[in-house]
Amino acid sequence: MDNKTELDTCTSTDETDEYRFGYTHEEIERLKYQHQVWAKENQRFISRAGFNTGATLVDLGCGPGYTTLDLAEIVGPGGKVIAVDRDGERSLPLLRAQAEAAGLLNIETMAARLESFDLQEESVDGVYGRWVLMYLPEATVKPLIDRIAKWLRPGGVCALTELCNYRHIHIHPKNKYLPEIAGALIRAVTGERGCNPEIGNNLPGLLFSAGLEVEINVIIKAVRATTQEWLWPDALFRNHLPSLVEEGFLAQSVFDDFLAEWEARSKEPDTIFFSSPMMEVIGRRS
Ligand SMILES: C[S@@+](CC[C@H](N)C(=O)[O-])C[C@H]1O[C@@H](n2cnc3c(N)ncnc32)[C@H](O)[C@@H]1O
């Protein structure tokens, strides 16, 4: 496979087919905070998966590639990471620039849609993916998992993290507008393409039906206002909610009331934001 191959230019102008939250500078920065906030959990998960030096791994929906870089360090110069994302215009060039700056020569980037992306059977040792299957039409997820199981060599591992209960996001002290905000986020992600923002619930069953031995673990992140970590939920609401209002998923008045309360609570160190539970699922091929 050629380094920096662009399989598919993915320049669709069909807005219903776009990554829901787009590729603005703010969204790329938000993904960075999100990666930093979840870094310890992600490292623990990757170490449970047991990816080895010299392995060939795939990072599905790698985005700007914050985890890709970690995976590339783990497999070392004798291994490689195939980083796949539909965004060949902004995310993959950013990943390539970071890889170059870090002197990592073992990353191949591929611009492709996962709905149809395929690799040769038994060609990789591991597949990693986080917060990406929720943006695929639900009907395409089972065929993708079946293909992933075929890509794995004997002993290979698939490690996926996805949300499993969006409605569980909550704030202490309670914000009465939050259930409506969560509902609007769910409807927006589901969209016209029939994505499942809680696809984490389906993954253990899908990996099992694909013939893999399955381990699951569920994690929640809690972050406190006035700390650096607060930037993550703060960016989530500030970046994503205005487009939900524009597209009619959320009433302007609910957004305004929520934001006023959010801003006030953001100054109080006793405020805590709890994430949706995340399903970490590992599937091993015997
Ligand atoms: C929330 S970001 C997660 C990025 C990265 N996995 C992480 O954990 O930071 C979702 C990524 O999935 C990619 N994506 C969404 N739908 C996709 C599809 N159908 N095919 C390939 N990539 C897709 C987006 O371009 C975006 O980079």
The ligand as a Tripos MOL2 file, in Angstrom:
@<TRIPOS>MOLECULE
LIG
   27    29     1     0     0
SMALL
NO_CHARGES

@<TRIPOS>ATOM
      1 C1        -15.5380   12.3830   16.7520 C.3       1 LIG1
      2 S1        -14.2950   12.2110   15.5310 S.3       1 LIG1
      3 C2        -13.2480   10.9880   16.3340 C.3       1 LIG1
      4 C3        -11.8320   11.0150   15.8550 C.3       1 LIG1
      5 C4        -10.8940   10.0050   16.5370 C.3       1 LIG1
      6 N1        -11.3420    8.6480   16.3430 N.3       1 LIG1
      7 C5        -10.7330   10.2910   18.0100 C.2       1 LIG1
      8 O1        -11.0030    9.4090   18.8220 O.co2     1 LIG1
      9 O2        -10.2960   11.4050   18.3500 O.co2     1 LIG1
     10 C6        -15.0980   11.2700   14.2720 C.3       1 LIG1
     11 C7        -14.2460   11.0140   13.0400 C.3       1 LIG1
     12 O3        -14.9080   10.0180   12.2570 O.3       1 LIG1
     13 C8        -14.7780   10.3600   10.8930 C.3       1 LIG1
     14 N2        -15.8870    9.7590   10.1460 N.ar      1 LIG1
     15 C9        -17.2100   10.0050   10.3290 C.ar      1 LIG1
     16 N3        -17.9290    9.2710    9.4640 N.ar      1 LIG1
     17 C10       -17.0430    8.5450    8.7260 C.ar      1 LIG1
     18 C11       -17.1770    7.6030    7.6720 C.ar      1 LIG1
     19 N4        -18.3810    7.2850    7.2140 N.pl3     1 LIG1
     20 N5        -16.0690    7.0420    7.1370 N.ar      1 LIG1
     21 C12       -14.8340    7.3920    7.6160 C.ar      1 LIG1
     22 N6        -14.6430    8.2860    8.6110 N.ar      1 LIG1
     23 C13       -15.7320    8.8540    9.1600 C.ar      1 LIG1
     24 C14       -14.8550   11.8670   10.8820 C.3       1 LIG1
     25 O4        -14.2910   12.3840    9.6870 O.3       1 LIG1
     26 C15       -14.0840   12.2350   12.1340 C.3       1 LIG1
     27 O5        -12.7340   12.4480   11.8560 O.3       1 LIG1
@<TRIPOS>BOND
     1     1     2 1
     2     2     3 1
     3     2    10 1
     4     3     4 1
     5     4     5 1
     6     5     6 1
     7     5     7 1
     8     7     8 2
     9     7     9 1
    10    10    11 1
    11    11    12 1
    12    11    26 1
    13    12    13 1
    14    13    14 1
    15    13    24 1
    16    14    15 ar
    17    14    23 ar
    18    15    16 ar
    19    16    17 ar
    20    17    18 ar
    21    17    23 ar
    22    18    19 1
    23    18    20 ar
    24    20    21 ar
    25    21    22 ar
    26    22    23 ar
    27    24    25 1
    28    24    26 1
    29    26    27 1
@<TRIPOS>SUBSTRUCTURE
     1 LIG1         1 GROUP 0 **** ****
